[in-house]
Amino acid sequence: MDACFSTQLIDGDGVFNVSGLENFMKEVKMGECGLSYAVVSIMGPQSSGKSTLLNHLFRTNFREMDAFKGRHTTKGIWMAKAHNIEPCTLVMDLEGTDGRERGEDDTAFEKQSALFALAVSDIVLINMWCHDIGREQAANKPLLKTVFQVMMRLFSPRKTTLLFVIRDKSKTPLENLEPILREDIQKIWDGVPKPHAHKETPLSEFFNVEVVALSSYEEKEELFKEQVASLRDRFQQSIAPGGLAGDRRGVVPASGFSFSSQQFWKVIKENKDLDLPAHKVMVATVRCEEIGNEKIASFTADEEWQQFEEAVQHDYVPGFGKKISNLLDRCLSEYDMEAIYFDEGVRTSKRHQLESKLLQLVNPAYQNLLDHLRTRTLEAFKESFDKSLEKEGFAVAARDCTKVFLEKFDKGSEDAAIQQVKWDPSKIKDKLKRDIEAHVASVRAKKLSELCSKYEGQLTKALAEPVEALLDSASEETWPAIRKLLQRETKSAVSGFESAMASFELDEVTQKELLSKLESHGKSVVESKAKEEAARVLIRMKDSRDADSMPRVWTGKEDIKAITKTARSASMKLLSTMAAIRLDEDGDNIENTLSLALVDTARPGTTDRSIQSFDPLASSSWERVPEEKTLITPVQCKSLWRQFKAETEYTVTQAIAAQEANKRNNNWLPPPWALAAMAILGFNEFMTLLKNPLYLGVIFVVFLVGKAMWVQLDIAKEFQNGFLPAVLSLSTKFVPTIMNILKRLADEGQRPAAPERQREMELQPKSTRNGSHSNVTSAGSSSITSSESGPEYSSPIAH
């Protein structure tokens, strides 16, 4: 069942009931109707039964006239919701016209309420007596004339249905009464002055005119009710095509009806054609405005005000509020004295306007003053805060300084307050708070950043070199040692950092984030060093050192095969150590995988087909090792190992060649069997030499010449560089050396004989000098060094 709600829309004094209409809209749920609603109003003479008709027609509860006391009850405009009418229909009951209660003021409100009804209604019921048809002052004819004229000027045309309800119908048929009524309405329309835009506009463009007749309610109540029930059916679906308001235009959505109605009433009330002010009010209005404008001009030209206005542009002015309040008081007092004899209502209204304009002039200066106060307070806070940090903890200093300087701002804003108005400085104060908080946050961030950098630097220094040293001597214990070092140094740094942060009174989340960042930095240092060492792993795999960390020297007695095997096994362990970052204690099988793929498969006799058919290094990741912890992937390990073997094979070959050369250089005598053969086979020749001393002299001469050639050519040194280089070098120097010896002998024969010792001393420098030119180096990667047992060779084979 539909509930029936009602409210007074406009009271008898013409005051619009805004809150009442808003509540009414909520009760009838107008906001949900959209455009599906209709507005019906009724106007007519006082005590013509308008409320009674509406209550029977729409089942509303408007107050009706007391039939016994004859007291009129409807004042202003009332609104109710029609009961069980679809769509939602709002019904307005207007105060009757020609009422004796208002007297001469009746005409103005009558015009306003009628114009309002026509402006907001889709259907307007005009209640009239049957015996008034044809009379000049009946049927609201003067009212309709004024309303037609003003409505065209105020509002855009909308199709409103005028439903004339003829009450207490006589025996005259309606067919005879309706033409007379329509003719009267048309005459009113034709006689109304129209604007140029609507000069030729017909009445049907603005209104639909309908006529209905009802019997007397008192004499024929049952017939009256039957006729009303029939009329009620016409209001069902009234906005549908063919309905009473089926061709309406310019409908406001239901959610905007309240605001639209308020604006209509405002325009109607302010229209001079309908509500001209009294002459004295009009004069008071004009004159008071003039006085107000004069006082504003006087205030702006005041020298004292101009000085204040100029001063607050540059700095804070103490005592601003009191001095400006005095200036405003003086200006307003002058206005009161000049306007004292004008209408009180107008005078007070214009005084408020004057005060408002003066405060608008003062407000920019007031705002500038507060801005300067805020800036000055902020700068003083920064200076005091920096000094406090030298004595107190960060959080305590920030809290105390903030409290002190906000109180100083409050005192300054109180000094700037103006008596005539209560301006709220809270926005400026809030801005000061934000500035202070921003500065504190900035200093906190800077201090924390410096603190973080300090402990990160300490942690870096504590980890970088030890980690590099541990990785340089990579072994099975390398990563456990690094983990232990990282835990110890990180714990120490975190403990110091946590103590240093205590004065900041950080929240638990921020503190954990900073400590976590420091711990992450320690790990990043280790990971960075590990990546650097991993990039040099091939160089370290090829690096050859003996037990004393010196380059290995080959003497010809070492087992190169065993050394090579040991060195490659150590290189494989080095490669497995550097293959991944192991800061967690999670195990992995990298070493086993590399051993299986690189060492075991290289052993002679390894015939396991499953190993040969499946390559465990044919992958881009290690089992149980995350990608971010991988330094060298299996595929890269395989490539590095292949490159390592290729480069060390050449080194091994050089070592073997060095051993063989060492053996040859240390064995100048023939083998024992050759010496025995020479002794047996040369026995006869030896005996011949003993029997013939001349042969011994020849042999002695040949020995001396050979000895000289040996010394001059430095044959032993030449053959240390290899057989072929020695032969080539000796072949180029042989003939010049023979010629030099013969020349020296000829020179010696021409000079007096000299002792043998002198000759040897003369020959020695020459031999040394000639021998110095016979040094030829060979191209090779092995180097030869001298030792007591003969030449020695060094090689870069590892370990």
Phi, psi and omega in degrees: 000137176288135173272152181253117180247151178211156178203157175275117184281313180226127183279181184295341179267003179085016180272127181282128182274084185294309183296321179298318179293321180298316178296319178300317181299321180290322183293319182270001177057047180296327183301340181271354188277336184067239176260002185269073175203163179222152179238127181238134176228163181225136175227158180164178182298156177295142178063031178262009177084027182294312181296321179297316180298316181295321181294323177283324185284319185244003179058044176269183182234041177294146180288132182257164180291138177288114186293332183273318182273341178070024184269130179280136187247337185275119175236135181075218181232129178248154181226142177214167178259130179295142184270124177058040174245129178247137356286186180306126184236124177263136184242128178247130178253112183271149175299139182294151180274166178060031181282144181279343181295320183279332181070228185287344179278357185295323187298317183297310182293326178299316179292318182296314183292322179294317180295322178296318180298316179293330184287324187254348188265149171270328181227128177243118176273126177251107185275126182211152179280147181297322184284355178270352182295128181097349180274145187291321184265007180263173174059025176059033184297312178300322179295316179299323181298313179293318183295318179302315184293312185287327182296321179294332182274330185270320190237152175290149184301132172224147186279106179251137179269121176263110181255103179279121180255111180271115184266152179053054183304135178271192180285345179298128182298150178298328180299334179272328183282324187296316179300322180296316181295317181295324179295320178297317180297319181295322179296320178299316181296316182293330183275354181278127174298134184239149173294162185303324183294333183242026183302316184254013183286127180284163179300325183295344178287331182257327189224148163256126182256122177236149181230135177218149182239142179232145178286171182292132181289324183281323185269325182230068187296316183295317178296322178300316181293323178295317180294322178294320179297321178295319179293326180300324180298332181289341180272352174288132182052046185293336183266357178288156178306129182093351179281180182300324179241035185293335182248030179293160181224161175063042182283133177274135176303148186303324181294340180257007184297318182299309180297319180299317181296319179298317181293321177301312183295323179298314180297317180296317181294326183273355184286124184292334178293336184254330185220075180287134179290158177294157184298317182294326178293320180295316179296316180299322181296311182295314185291318180296325176295320179297314180299317179299316179296322178297319181291325177295316178297320179296320181294315181293333180271355181296129184295320181297317177297318180298323178295317177298315182300321179288320184294319184286353175288338188245330184199172178288138181245111179295147178073016183301311186300313182295318183291319179291323178300320178295319178298317180294318178301317180297317181295315181292325178295320177298319177299315182300321181293321183280333185254014188295334185265002180271170182308132187297316181299314180293318182300315180294318179299314181290330176296318177299319179296318179298314180298319179297318180292321178297319179293328175295325176291322185281331188303316178301320178295320178298317179295319177299319180300314179294325177296317177295320178298318179296315181297315181297317180297319181295316180296318178297322178298314182300315181296314180294322181295317180298321179290322181295329181295337179285342184247327187238169174292161186300308186295318180295315180298317180296317182294311183294315181295320179299314180299314183298314188279336171291324176294322176296322178295319179300317179295319178295320180291327175295322178293332181271354184294142180255134187295325187287349183209149178254078176285138184267116179274011187297328180294318177294320178296318177298321177295320176299317177301315180296320179296317178297314179298322179295319179295315178300316179297321179296314179295319178300314180299319180295313180297317179295323178297317178296319179296317178299314181298322180298309183286330174294321177296318178298318180293321178298316181296322181287338186254322193303302184291316177299319179295318179298319179294319179295319179290331179293326177254058186300135177204187180295334183267004184298305185290321172302320178294320178295318179298317179296317178297315181298315180297317182294311183290322178294318179299318179296314181294318180296320179298315178294319181295320181295320178295319180293329181281348186301325183290344181277342181052050180285155175289161187299322181295312181296320180297316178297322179297316181293317178295320177296323178296320179294317177297319178296325179298318178301315178297321181294326177297313179298315181296322179297315179295321178298320179294321178297315181292325179296328179291339181253016187297324182295320179297317181290329177294327182272349184292127183254124177220146174269196183295334180264017181060032177247155177303137184291139179245127182268122181253358179096358183251353185279154174268093186297324181297315180293318180298319179298317180298314180296317181296319180291324177295318178294322178295323178295320178294321176299317180296319179293325179294321184271001185285335184209156175273125185239063177277345173260158183273013177293132181284163174213169181243034182295316182296317179296320180296314179294320178298316180296319186275330188252325185261308184297323182290341181273351181286139174295140178094355178284114187236011181294110183292329180297324178290318182290329184277336181243124180262108181292347179266004179276063182206159179259005180211155178268149176292133179066019177236118179298155182298322183289343178266357182276128176261318179229120182286162178305318180297319179293323176300317180297317179295316178298319180295319178298317179294321179298314181295320181297320182282327181279338176301319178295321179294319178299317179300318178298320180297316179298316178297323179295320178298315180297317178298323179298317180297319181294318183291333180274357183239081181277332182279152175295166177295159181302320181296328178290322178297318179297318179297319180295321180294320182287309185287334182261013182297317181296315180298323179295319180293324179297319179296323180291325180284333183239098183296339180299322178298323180296323178296318179297317181297322181296319179296315180298322179297316180297316179297318179296320178298318178297317178298319181299316181291316182296317183274345181051057188298320182302317181292323180297320183284348174293336181273001181117158185291307185295315176299325180294318180297317180295319181292317181293326182293332180278336183257355187295306183296312178302326180292317178300315181295323179293319178296315181297321180294321180293320179295321179295319179295322180293325181291332181278335180265159177303154183295143179236154179301154182298327182294320180296321179297320181293324179292328178286325181286329187298312179299323179296320180295317180296320182294317179293322181293331180293338179272358185261010183279112179238127179264148179260154180274116179186160183272343178277145178247147184247132177235155182270144175218177182294329183269359181129190181297144177233149184239136177252148183215149181277023177293136186292147169052000000 
